[in-house]
């Protein structure tokens, strides 16, 4: 059984988003295109790859429900593949490292190619990432990150856990990273939303340790919450759990993610 917990109370882990309000006010996002690659330049971790289409599908539904039109994804695919042919692959699978200069060249060429599509206002990258999380040793043992609150997941016939269980073990969680650029390469928005834990407690095992969950990201409500968090305040989330951070400028965006 997988359990989740959503709270409208303040959650200090809500991500400190970046948004270029002036640019978006001057040119609202009406037609966008979803990138079919990660902004990090790295492929999605193997454990999450089967969930990418599901998450992106719900992202598309969310954008459409909030008044945006989506350009066909093959337009991005074609531009990206042509850029790779011109500049070569920047990711080395043997080392897991990204050549930053190569990434910038391929990304810049891709965006430049998309400029021929005059009606595309922005390119949206949706990275599904795996990272470390921990459950709290407190009474309810919540895990909190990027704005979400998740109860421990359990598998097996019973949800009972020994009193001496080590709740502070580091496990893995999944989150959505949203990054938006204009086709001219100007950063418009970036944020993150937590989705769910990837490990649970298997009551059938004698050591009662954390194990990889059999069903990864199976709860659509958790995915939707992560999407809403990751797009706030570009799309206002009802009962957003974080506080508005101080205003940022485009210069605050990580320079390694500038085309």
HELIX and SHEET records of a PDB file:
HELIX    1   1 UNK A   21  UNK A   26  1                                   6    
HELIX    2   2 UNK A   46  UNK A   51  5                                   6    
HELIX    3   3 UNK A   52  UNK A   65  1                                  14    
HELIX    4   4 UNK A   73  UNK A   87  1                                  15    
HELIX    5   5 UNK A  100  UNK A  114  1                                  15    
HELIX    6   6 UNK A  220  UNK A  231  1                                  12    
HELIX    7   7 UNK A  250  UNK A  252  5                                   3    
HELIX    8   8 UNK A  255  UNK A  257  5                                   3    
SHEET    1   A 6 UNK A  18  UNK A  19  0                                        
SHEET    2   A 6 UNK A 187  UNK A 197 -1                                        
SHEET    3   A 6 UNK A 170  UNK A 181 -1                                        
SHEET    4   A 6 UNK A 122  UNK A 134 -1                                        
SHEET    5   A 6 UNK A  31  UNK A  34  1                                        
SHEET    6   A 6 UNK A  69  UNK A  70  1                                        
SHEET    1   B 2 UNK A  91  UNK A  92  0                                        
SHEET    2   B 2 UNK A  97  UNK A  98 -1                                        
SHEET    1   C 2 UNK A 143  UNK A 145  0                                        
SHEET    2   C 2 UNK A 148  UNK A 150 -1                                        
SHEET    1   D 3 UNK A 154  UNK A 155  0                                        
SHEET    2   D 3 UNK A 199  UNK A 202  1                                        
SHEET    3   D 3 UNK A 210  UNK A 212 -1                                        
END                                                                             
